Amino acid sequence: MKLVKSLFATTAVLAGFAAFGMNANAAEVSHTVTSSDTLTSISLKYYGDTNHVNTIAKANNIQNVDLIIDGQVLKFDTDAKATSASEDNNTSASQSVSQNETATQNTNTTYSGRTITMESTAYSSDPADALGGGTVTATGQNLLENPMAVAVDPSVIPLGTHLYVEGYGEAYAVDTGSAIQGNIIDVHFPTAAQCESWGRRQVQVTILDN
């Protein structure tokens, strides 16, 4: 997307906040899970960051943050403070072990598929990002409505491919970029600061499509 994102209309910002505006006077929101949702993308949508995954999970008694169900209705307080991993770990040691075992089992089943080791960079739709500023991907996905997206080299991973990126989450290959050539995957974040935090790293990418 680094090649085409400068062409995108920034006026889409208003549309991105339209749905959330309906809940502007209420701390509690209700979100119906779709097939493209993850707790990470939901946290980004309603809180503007990825720090509230555990908050949403606790509010809805979700034991495995990597497993939510299409059609599931999640309710949570947008005024709630982020629940840290350390706070979760203090609930009980046995619960932590149980959750780790469940996560491992679900990773093997839910995210089964061909796995590729790739170099990962990050980009953003944040106007403060000198290389960013776009809000629509090469395939037309609105990043304000669904921020979970990755840019790929279509000769390596075809556009539209359903993926699980280690450390990032579940997303679709919906973007391209002149700098994304070969065995590189570029993950999207709403802010430049999140991109800087991500940096450049090696990740395991699981192809979820059959």
Residue, then its C-alpha position, 0 to 999 in steps of 0.5 A: m500500500k505504500l505506493v497507492k495509499s497517498l491517493f486515498a481520500t482522507t474524508a473517509v474518517l467521518a464514515g469510520f466514526a459513524a457507527f461508533g457515534m451511535n454509542a457516543n452517549a453510552a459507555e457500554v457497546s454491543h458488537t456482533v462478531t463477523s467472520s473477519d473479526t478478532l478481539t484485536s480488531i474489535s479493540l482497535k475499532y472501539y478503543g483506538d488501540t490493541n490494549h483492550v483485548n483482555t478487557i473485552a475477553k473478561a467482560n464476555n467470559i472468553q477464555n481463549v482470546d484467539l477464539i471468538i464465534d461468528g454471530q457472537v454478541l460482545k458487550f463491553d464498557t468503552d470507559a473501562k481501563a485496559t486489563s493488563a496481562s499481569e492482572d489476568n495472571n493474578t486471577s489464578a495460576s491454574q486458570s493460566v495453565s488451563q488457558n495456555e493449554t486451550a490456546t495451544q489446542n486451538t492454535n493447532t486446530t483453528y489456525s491449521g494450514r501451510t505456514i510460511t516464515m516471513e519478514s514483517t514490517a508495519y504501515s498505518s492509516d495515520p496521517a502523522d505517518a510520513l509513509g501512510g495516510g491512506t484509509v482504503t486498501a488496494t482491494g477497497q477495504n476501509l481501514l477505519e471500519n476494519p483495521m486488520a489488514v496486511a499488504v503482500d506481494p501477490s506473486v507470493i500470497p494472492l490477494g484475498t488470502h485469509l491469514y493468521v500472522e503471529g503476534y498480529g492476528e487474523a486478517y486478509a491479504v488486501d493490500t500491496g506496496s512497491a516496497i512489499q516484494g518477495n517474502i515480506i508481509d506488511v501489517h496495518f495499524p491505525t497509528a504510526a506509534q503502533c508501527e514503530s512498536w512493531g518494528r521489523r520482525q520475523v513472523q510465522v504466517t499461516i495460510l487459513d484458506n483451503 
